[in-house]
Amino acid sequence: MSLNYVDVIIIGGGASGLMCAASAAQRGRRVLVLDSSNKVGKKILMSGGGRCNFTNLFVEASNYLSANPHFCISALNRYTQWDFIALVEKHRIAYHERKHGQLFCNDSAKDILNMLLAECERTQHVTIQTHCQIEKISPVNDAEHRFHLNTSKGQFACQSLVIATGGLSIPTMGASAFGYEMAKQFGHSVLPTRAGLVPFTFTDNIKAVTERLSGLALDVTMTAKDNTSFNENLLFTHRGLSGPVALQLSNYWQLGEAVAVNLLPQLEMNNWLKEQKQQHPKSLLRTQLTPLLSKNLVLELQNLHWPSYAETPLAEIPDNVLLTVADALQAWQLKPSGTEGYRTAEVTLGGVDTRELSSKTMESKKQKGLYFIGEVVDVTGWLGGFNFQWAWSSGVAAGEFV
């Protein structure tokens, strides 16, 4: 079988891989993108409910989790959200801002994928090969062709090899551990991985509560054990807790820890309850709470936190009991049994140890010509377009040097 030579092979046709391909091709590099699935960019198409939350107006290194928190700064500073927005505008893609600076396509996530493909096609230096299984990668002691690849579509050789295979999240989209295995093959450390931006599940009495409240959504403040907190929408589901606030906090939660939910962050509940006791002494606690929270939620909270005072007028409820209720409403302690896992996770935490990569080029410090970009690397963004921005920024960082 003949050997096909190209300058750059990128394994993975997702957000970071396509961005890297377009960037490298603009420098005149001949690029081959190999993807195992039947079409590229599947996660782009499903993201943001099909509208693709492609970046955020407020991108900072503090929006990312990594064992090496300064690693992402260089790439994010050199290819910013404004650079990607300019590309979107150049392609005349209509978009809009939602809360917290999140940018979405007006029409469809297909617009972003088509834009990336158009950028790849513009130079005529990019070839995309789908349905391609990588069978073996071998380093070669040759400065021109450092890597030989055996694949289901033939044998290839390249000078630069980019691993853009993503993480373990959403296996139905073709996610696999391939990128981590490649990293280990070339002597890299891979930090422990777990599902991120993922709903919480419960097995205790709270599971029945969330089932009964399934579909109810409200804005809350949710806090992890390390005091990281987010103020966002919480959604009760038949499996547990979801919604943006739960997804955000899942990145900061460890198995066995409790989370605290403030159901009424806009109020100081201890003082408020005392005022209700003075102003509405004959009223029931649930009656005063129902205008603030849904009736079904109030009844569930009553069963959990003040069942023996359910029919007691406020005037007869001791202040110390009201203080306990205030704590329950503003620091409701819930202990998830776990998360929904990679099946529904938006990202994978952990990955290739960034201390073994160049923050400027994404190149391996252990193997010349080998690069790691996107989600396979130990850089994980918040919900809200930050992970796509890391894909664009890391893709361009590598694309300028491969």
Number of C-alpha atoms within 10 A of each C-alpha: 5 7 12 12 18 20 20 26 29 26 26 26 26 25 30 31 35 30 25 34 35 26 23 27 26 19 14 13 20 20 27 23 24 25 25 19 18 11 13 24 24 18 19 21 18 15 18 18 11 16 21 27 27 28 26 26 17 13 22 15 18 13 15 21 19 21 14 12 15 14 20 24 16 17 23 21 13 14 18 20 24 13 13 16 18 12 16 19 12 10 16 11 16 13 19 12 15 12 8 11 15 18 22 25 21 14 14 20 24 18 21 23 21 13 17 24 19 14 21 24 16 13 16 15 19 26 15 21 19 16 14 19 16 18 12 11 17 13 17 14 9 10 12 14 20 20 22 20 20 16 15 12 14 15 18 19 24 26 21 24 27 27 23 31 30 30 29 28 25 19 13 10 14 17 18 16 13 18 26 24 14 16 22 13 12 14 13 21 16 19 17 12 16 18 24 29 30 28 29 24 22 21 13 12 9 19 20 15 19 22 15 16 19 16 12 14 16 14 17 21 21 26 23 19 13 11 11 12 18 18 17 18 17 22 22 23 22 17 19 26 27 25 20 22 25 29 25 25 23 23 23 17 22 14 11 10 15 17 23 20 25 21 20 18 16 10 11 11 19 18 13 12 20 17 12 18 23 11 12 16 16 14 16 20 26 18 12 16 16 14 10 11 15 14 14 13 17 20 18 16 18 17 13 13 19 19 13 9 17 16 12 15 15 25 18 12 16 11 15 10 13 21 16 14 21 21 16 20 21 23 19 19 16 14 18 23 17 19 26 19 20 21 15 17 22 22 25 28 26 24 27 26 20 28 15 16 22 17 19 17 21 27 25 22 15 12 15 14 21 24 25 32 33 28 30 28 29 28 26 25 27 20 23 27 24 25 26 24 26 28 27 29 29 31 31 28 27 29 28 17 17 27
